[in-house]
């Protein structure tokens, strides 16, 4: 698409230049959309891994009962 714009710019046909630029713009948007989808997928995967790791670190938690002792009552 870039080459098409460069070729169109060598000529004097404004419509050809605009068509080539439009095609380049559409290609750029498609690339951006694909990159955004990939980044979102990677973010979701990293978030899932983070939750799995935080669940694993909870192994040190101990459930216990306690009784509060009031020192004023003797």
Beta strands, then each sheet from edge to edge (+ up, - down):
end
